[in-house]
Amino acid sequence: MNEELDSLLSKYYYDVGGPASYASAEKLYHIVNAEGKKVGRYKIRRWLNSQDNYSLQKTPRRSFKRIRVYTTGMNNLWDADLMDLKQFSKENENFKYVLVVVDCFSRYLWLQPLKNKTGDEVTSAFKKIFTEVKPEKIRTDKGQEFLAKKTQSLFKSNGVRHFSAQNELHANYAERVLQTIKNKIFRFFTKNRTHRYINNLQNFAKSYNGTPHRSLQNIAPKDVNSVNESDIWGKMYLSKTEKKPKEIKVQTNKKKRRKKQFKYKIGSLVRLSNIAHIFDRSYSQRWTEEIFKVVQRFRQQNIDLYRLSNIKGDEFIRGPFMIVSSKE
């Protein structure tokens, strides 16, 4: 491969704190070309595939339709989750987890290392972030570290409303970011023949916050501010909800499009998916042994959703749910 090209792309890709560090082919392409270096997508993909840290850590693409989360602006809603890196704790001063916090609007990211996932440790990490800025609301899973009395007390004393996601229907930004950062870390491991990440943890956050995001009209999270916030919000939400005027149809003999039918009827007996987290975790058993009954069905953002009860119909299951399988 051309040594000049290899040197150029290595400079961007292996700068841990840079916006293109250990990034995808598309992000590397945009960042390199934005600085006036004319390198095509094919050459970038080819170069990346020649790098062991990229090809070995490349994750398969899985596409799941999610219900979109709407926010009113910066720091209106944060998502938080824990990244499990305990297998590398010996090389990282006994830090086993990383608290991942992301602003759902600006996509701004905070990373805080944790030695355990107790309420005390998580509270201490949130305190450090809150000295910089606080959200109106924060969403997490139902992990005890987030429900602990000390953590809840911190949220209340800072006027932060905390709630837990009841299902996997809504887009979870923290899990998406968690996977992005984890990919960067593992590519860093492969490249540098090390399992020590702790010295570069804030560089990974800096890289993410400096990378332009397509959802932000190619603005980096660190560049979202009170001046451009309303413009970004309008382009993010309003432009996608505006309906185009319908064309006048002259032909009347065409068949009308059939209305989309629900897959399951009220009263259908179904099983629930065991895929609670779609990004990183999996289960050997894909469906629940317990059978449930469909008691209500509706659509949200063109996704079929169902409310369920136990088979007797006297106990309702918190939901709603999207992925179900017929008992038969």
C-alpha positions as CSV (number, residue, x, y, z in Angstrom):
1,M,0.0,0.0,0.0
2,N,1.1,3.6,-0.7
3,E,3.4,4.7,2.2
4,E,2.2,8.3,2.0
5,L,-1.5,7.2,2.3
6,D,-0.6,4.8,5.1
7,S,1.2,7.6,7.0
8,L,-1.7,10.1,6.4
9,L,-4.5,7.8,7.6
10,S,-2.4,6.5,10.5
11,K,-2.0,10.1,11.7
12,Y,-5.7,10.6,11.9
13,Y,-6.8,7.1,13.0
14,Y,-4.3,6.5,15.8
15,D,-4.5,9.9,17.5
16,V,-6.4,8.7,20.5
17,G,-7.8,12.1,21.4
18,G,-8.6,13.0,17.8
19,P,-12.1,13.0,16.2
20,A,-11.1,10.1,13.8
21,S,-9.5,7.9,16.4
22,Y,-10.4,4.2,15.9
23,A,-13.5,5.4,14.0
24,S,-15.7,3.8,11.3
25,A,-14.7,4.1,7.6
26,E,-17.4,6.7,7.0
27,K,-16.4,9.0,9.9
28,L,-12.7,8.7,8.9
29,Y,-13.6,9.6,5.3
30,H,-15.5,12.7,6.3
31,I,-12.9,14.0,8.8
32,V,-9.9,13.4,6.5
33,N,-11.7,15.0,3.5
34,A,-13.0,17.9,5.6
35,E,-9.4,18.9,6.1
36,G,-8.7,19.0,2.4
37,K,-7.1,15.6,2.0
38,K,-8.8,13.9,-1.0
39,V,-9.0,10.3,-0.1
40,G,-11.9,8.1,-1.5
41,R,-14.1,5.8,0.5
42,Y,-12.7,2.7,-1.3
43,K,-9.1,3.5,-0.3
44,I,-10.1,4.2,3.3
45,R,-12.1,1.0,3.6
46,R,-9.2,-0.9,2.0
47,W,-6.7,0.6,4.4
48,L,-8.9,0.0,7.5
49,N,-9.4,-3.7,6.5
50,S,-5.6,-4.0,6.4
51,Q,-5.4,-2.9,10.0
52,D,-5.9,-5.8,12.4
53,N,-7.3,-3.7,15.2
54,Y,-10.2,-2.7,12.8
55,S,-10.9,-5.9,11.0
56,L,-10.7,-8.1,14.2
57,Q,-13.0,-5.8,16.2
58,K,-15.5,-4.9,13.5
59,T,-19.0,-5.6,14.8
60,P,-21.8,-7.1,12.7
61,R,-24.6,-4.7,11.8
62,R,-27.9,-5.5,13.3
63,S,-30.9,-3.3,12.4
64,F,-33.8,-2.9,14.8
65,K,-36.5,-0.3,14.5
66,R,-36.7,1.9,17.6
67,I,-39.1,4.4,18.9
68,R,-37.5,7.8,18.6
69,V,-36.8,9.8,21.7
70,Y,-37.6,13.5,21.6
71,T,-35.9,16.1,23.8
72,T,-36.4,19.8,24.2
73,G,-32.7,20.6,23.9
74,M,-29.4,20.4,25.7
75,N,-29.4,18.7,29.1
76,N,-33.1,18.0,28.9
77,L,-32.5,14.2,29.0
78,W,-29.4,12.1,29.7
79,D,-29.0,8.4,29.2
80,A,-26.6,6.4,31.5
81,D,-25.3,2.9,31.5
82,L,-22.3,0.9,32.8
83,M,-19.5,-0.5,30.6
84,D,-18.2,-3.8,32.1
85,L,-14.4,-4.0,31.7
86,K,-13.6,-6.0,34.9
87,Q,-11.5,-8.6,33.0
88,F,-8.9,-5.8,32.5
89,S,-9.0,-4.5,36.1
90,K,-5.5,-5.7,37.1
91,E,-4.0,-3.6,34.3
92,N,-6.2,-0.5,35.2
93,E,-5.6,0.2,38.9
94,N,-8.5,-2.1,39.8
95,F,-11.1,-0.1,37.9
96,K,-13.7,-2.6,36.7
97,Y,-16.5,-0.5,35.2
98,V,-17.0,2.8,33.3
99,L,-20.0,5.0,33.9
100,V,-21.2,6.1,30.4
101,V,-23.4,9.2,30.4
102,V,-24.6,10.9,27.2
103,D,-26.9,13.9,26.5
104,C,-29.6,12.7,24.2
105,F,-29.8,16.0,22.3
106,S,-26.1,17.1,21.8
107,R,-24.7,13.5,22.1
108,Y,-22.1,15.0,24.5
109,L,-20.4,12.2,26.4
110,W,-19.0,11.8,29.9
111,L,-16.9,8.8,31.1
112,Q,-16.1,8.0,34.7
113,P,-14.1,4.9,35.8
114,L,-15.6,2.8,38.7
115,K,-13.9,0.3,41.0
116,N,-17.2,-1.4,41.7
117,K,-20.9,-0.7,40.9
118,T,-22.2,0.1,44.3
119,G,-24.4,3.1,45.0
120,D,-21.5,4.9,46.7
121,E,-19.2,4.6,43.8
122,V,-21.8,5.5,41.2
123,T,-22.9,8.5,43.3
124,S,-19.3,9.7,43.5
125,A,-19.0,9.5,39.7
126,F,-22.2,11.4,39.1
127,K,-21.1,14.1,41.5
128,K,-18.0,14.7,39.4
129,I,-20.2,15.1,36.3
130,F,-22.7,17.3,38.0
131,T,-20.0,19.8,39.0
132,E,-19.8,20.6,35.2
133,V,-23.5,20.5,34.3
134,K,-26.8,18.8,35.4
135,P,-29.7,17.4,33.4
136,E,-33.4,17.9,33.9
137,K,-34.0,14.1,33.5
138,I,-31.8,11.0,33.5
139,R,-32.8,7.6,32.1
140,T,-31.1,4.3,33.1
141,D,-31.9,0.6,33.2
142,K,-33.1,-1.0,36.5
143,G,-29.6,-1.7,37.8
144,Q,-29.4,-1.5,41.6
145,E,-26.5,0.9,41.3
146,F,-28.9,3.5,39.9
147,L,-31.8,2.7,42.2
148,A,-29.6,2.8,45.4
149,K,-30.7,5.2,48.1
150,K,-27.6,7.3,47.9
151,T,-27.8,7.7,44.1
152,Q,-31.5,8.6,44.3
153,S,-30.8,11.1,47.0
154,L,-28.2,12.8,44.8
155,F,-30.6,13.0,41.9
156,K,-33.3,14.5,44.1
157,S,-31.0,17.0,45.8
158,N,-29.9,18.3,42.4
159,G,-33.5,18.5,41.0
160,V,-32.8,15.7,38.5
161,R,-35.8,13.4,37.7
162,H,-34.7,9.8,37.3
163,F,-36.7,7.1,35.5
164,S,-35.9,3.6,34.3
165,A,-36.6,2.2,30.9
166,Q,-39.4,-0.5,31.0
167,N,-38.5,-2.2,27.8
168,E,-36.1,-2.2,24.8
169,L,-38.4,-0.2,22.5
170,H,-36.9,3.2,22.9
171,A,-33.6,4.2,21.4
172,N,-31.0,3.9,24.1
173,Y,-28.2,6.4,23.4
174,A,-26.0,5.2,26.2
175,E,-25.9,1.7,24.9
176,R,-25.1,2.9,21.4
177,V,-22.3,5.1,22.7
178,L,-21.0,2.3,25.0
179,Q,-20.5,0.1,22.0
180,T,-18.7,2.8,20.1
181,I,-16.3,3.5,22.9
182,K,-15.8,-0.2,23.6
183,N,-14.9,-0.7,19.9
184,K,-12.4,2.2,20.2
185,I,-10.9,0.7,23.4
186,F,-10.5,-2.8,21.9
187,R,-9.0,-1.5,18.7
188,F,-6.5,0.5,20.9
189,F,-5.7,-2.8,22.7
190,T,-5.0,-4.6,19.5
191,K,-2.9,-1.9,18.0
192,N,-0.8,-1.2,21.2
193,R,-0.6,-4.8,22.5
194,T,-1.9,-3.7,25.9
195,H,-5.0,-3.9,28.0
196,R,-4.4,-0.6,29.8
197,Y,-7.0,1.9,28.9
198,I,-7.4,4.1,32.0
199,N,-4.7,6.6,31.0
200,N,-6.6,7.3,27.8
201,L,-10.2,7.1,29.0
202,Q,-10.8,10.9,28.8
203,N,-9.0,10.9,25.4
204,F,-11.7,8.4,24.1
205,A,-14.4,10.8,25.4
206,K,-12.6,13.8,23.8
207,S,-12.4,11.9,20.5
208,Y,-16.1,11.1,20.6
209,N,-17.1,14.7,21.5
210,G,-15.0,16.1,18.8
211,T,-16.4,13.8,16.0
212,P,-19.1,15.3,13.8
213,H,-22.4,13.5,14.1
214,R,-24.8,13.0,11.2
215,S,-27.8,13.5,13.5
216,L,-26.4,16.9,14.4
217,Q,-26.0,17.9,10.7
218,N,-22.3,17.0,10.9
219,I,-21.6,19.2,14.0
220,A,-19.5,17.7,16.8
221,P,-21.1,17.3,20.3
222,K,-18.6,19.8,21.8
223,D,-19.7,22.4,19.3
224,V,-23.4,22.3,20.2
225,N,-24.2,25.4,22.2
226,S,-27.0,27.8,23.1
227,V,-26.5,29.8,19.9
228,N,-27.0,26.9,17.4
229,E,-29.2,24.7,19.7
230,S,-32.6,25.8,18.3
231,D,-31.4,25.5,14.7
232,I,-30.1,22.0,15.3
233,W,-33.4,21.1,17.1
234,G,-35.5,22.3,14.2
235,K,-33.4,20.3,11.6
236,M,-33.3,17.3,13.9
237,Y,-37.1,17.0,14.5
238,L,-39.2,19.4,12.4
239,S,-37.7,18.7,9.0
240,K,-38.4,15.0,9.5
241,T,-42.0,15.4,10.5
242,E,-43.1,17.8,7.8
243,K,-45.3,16.0,5.3
244,K,-44.9,16.5,1.6
245,P,-48.1,17.5,-0.2
246,K,-49.8,14.6,-1.9
247,E,-49.8,14.4,-5.6
248,I,-53.2,14.5,-7.3
249,K,-53.9,11.1,-8.7
250,V,-55.6,10.9,-12.1
251,Q,-56.1,7.2,-12.4
252,T,-58.8,5.8,-10.2
253,N,-58.8,2.1,-11.3
254,K,-55.7,1.2,-9.3
255,K,-56.2,-0.9,-6.2
256,K,-56.1,0.8,-2.9
257,R,-53.1,-0.1,-0.7
258,R,-54.2,-2.6,1.9
259,K,-54.1,-1.3,5.4
260,K,-51.2,-2.9,7.4
261,Q,-52.6,-5.7,9.6
262,F,-51.4,-6.5,13.1
263,K,-49.6,-9.8,13.4
264,Y,-51.4,-10.8,16.6
265,K,-55.1,-10.5,17.6
266,I,-56.5,-9.5,21.0
267,G,-56.5,-12.7,23.0
268,S,-53.6,-14.3,21.1
269,L,-51.2,-16.3,23.3
270,V,-47.6,-15.3,22.8
271,R,-44.1,-15.6,24.2
272,L,-41.8,-12.6,24.9
273,S,-38.3,-12.2,23.5
274,N,-35.5,-12.8,25.9
275,I,-33.3,-10.3,23.9
276,A,-33.3,-7.5,26.6
277,H,-30.3,-5.8,25.2
278,I,-29.6,-5.9,21.5
279,F,-26.1,-4.4,21.3
280,D,-23.8,-6.5,23.3
281,R,-25.6,-9.1,25.4
282,S,-27.3,-12.3,24.3
283,Y,-29.1,-15.2,25.8
284,S,-28.9,-18.9,24.9
285,Q,-32.7,-19.1,25.3
286,R,-34.3,-16.7,22.9
287,W,-37.9,-16.8,24.2
288,T,-39.6,-16.9,27.6
289,E,-41.1,-20.2,28.8
290,E,-44.0,-18.3,30.2
291,I,-46.9,-17.6,27.9
292,F,-48.8,-14.3,27.9
293,K,-52.0,-13.0,26.5
294,V,-52.4,-10.0,24.1
295,V,-54.9,-7.5,25.7
296,Q,-54.3,-4.4,23.7
297,R,-52.5,-3.5,20.4
298,F,-51.6,-0.1,18.9
299,R,-49.1,1.5,16.6
300,Q,-46.4,4.1,17.5
301,Q,-44.2,5.6,14.8
302,N,-45.4,2.8,12.5
303,I,-44.2,0.0,14.9
304,D,-46.7,-2.6,16.1
305,L,-46.9,-2.6,19.9
306,Y,-48.7,-4.9,22.3
307,R,-49.8,-4.8,25.9
308,L,-49.8,-8.1,27.6
309,S,-51.3,-9.9,30.7
310,N,-50.6,-13.3,32.2
311,I,-52.6,-16.1,30.7
312,K,-55.4,-15.7,33.3
313,G,-55.8,-12.0,32.3
314,D,-55.7,-10.8,36.0
315,E,-52.1,-9.4,36.0
316,F,-50.8,-7.0,33.5
317,I,-47.1,-7.0,32.3
318,R,-45.4,-3.6,32.2
319,G,-44.6,-2.7,28.7
320,P,-45.6,-2.3,25.9
321,F,-43.7,-4.9,23.9
322,M,-42.6,-5.2,20.3
323,I,-41.0,-8.6,19.8
324,V,-43.3,-11.4,20.5
325,S,-43.7,-15.0,19.2
326,S,-46.8,-17.0,18.8
327,K,-47.2,-19.8,21.3
328,E,-47.7,-22.2,18.4
